[in-house]
């Protein structure tokens, strides 16, 4: 088992948005989170990644943790593509960045400063970072934003290779990646029932 | 850890990295003071240790808000918080990188600029020594302040207000050590106090700063 989530409740800005979320992710599996804007996909992913504490429940991750990729790619504009990627590879104790550059079709751009990349190229570099983390569990928040069709196919191939090597991926995305094997979890049924006004400290906290 | 240090040093020296900003500010302050105070040597040499220390402190303050704000903006801070290195280590490395790009150049430049202010002969060594002992405290306290304000847009003013009171003990003992050294008095006590402040800050503040970042990332 790669990731198991039990009765997780998360809040954003002091307001509970999801509750009683539970699922299990096994090695080789991909799970796509669906739901309308604001349902709490990002908050759920950040809670599982350990960036914010859940209100209730727990998430059990692999001992080494997960590789998280959020809306921002964490790129330094004045460093080149290779320098950005080498930095993250060394942070995660990995050596070679060549396979990651190849998988995301960035070889021709390796020496270019990140500030001269297009939005889609930046995203590809951000996703290449996942490949140099060496982590088995990927948590992806809207990974395909600003990618064109060809790049989405590259990314889907990278996910498939990751799953085939025993990894797992949990992602929030709206577009169809062409991953038939991916399970889909709609978060709408887990929407938190709003507490009645005046109950608890929720009201004041919301305006803090 | 080493990779993070090298990246920060590299970023500081690339275009727009802010390296040299503090040094230029320090130079401007020390050049302007004789114009404002007047060229009379006795007055200048009496205020030189204090002016150099205040100048170094303000120059240090100038670059603090870059420590975490840039990493927060481009998402690196989230990724570092989920990386296999402890956040306390990230804070310590960031403080070290700040000192190497700010505190160390200021320490090395101070004796040169001391000439402009008629710093008394024996004071040069003591000024350098007191800056070398005190600027690490400025960097680590500033890193703590930057961690507290990392979630705020344009948090620079709040950062300065938070950090300045914490800088005062370092300033008092640092300038006192440099002044006493210049007048040929014993400098042991102020230097000891200053070293104590620096070591205490180094021991405690990385943990406090990491806790502040965790709260601000929520």
Interface residues (C-beta under 8 A of the other chain):
Chain A: X49 X50 X51 X52 X53 X64 X65 X66 X67 X68 X69 X70 X71 X72 X73 X74 X75 X76 X77 X78 X79 X83 X86 X87 X88 X90 X91 X92 X93 X129
Chain B: X2 X3 X4 X7 X10 X11 X14 X15 X16 X17 X73 X74 X75 X76 X78 X79 X80 X81 X82 X83 X84 X85 X217 X218
